């Protein structure tokens, strides 16, 4: 950098949307690194859900040592953070799949790995990968266990296209050492 570079108005530099000395979980974007459960994870995908009435949630696909998880962030009155992993649809209990085939939607109660999940919310909305411009329509069926700590979600994308994930709510402090992606 030369002496005259000090006086240039550098508008080419992007301004950060966060305080670099205090990066929060709500500042996450694709490419960032974070620590969770004694591992360093890389954010490989950032997605957004539009639930209507100007209410949005974000989901990050994170990866560490060939393991993939979904970090879901919901900012309503409080900050709700869930960490989940994919469950193959066919691995749901046979009675759940039969119920979906007969009624077109999941039952009000699901048991998975000896945990009983209760339907807490059925939400129509839209989804998009932030790197793509197209929104896809979906219906999300959200389930919680009795203590409202474990969660299971079934997303219906089409009449016979379902994706399932299950996990747990986590506390903000469980995510640490967030490092931004530098271009």
Secondary structure by P-SEA (a helix, b strand, c coil): ccccccccccccbbbbcccccccccccccccbbbbcccbbbbbcbbbbbbccccbbbbbbbcccccbbbbbbbbbccbbbbbbbbbcccccccaaaaaaaaaccccccccccccccccccccccbbbbcccccbbbbbbbbbbbccccccbbbbbbccccbbbbbbbbbbccccccbbbbbcc
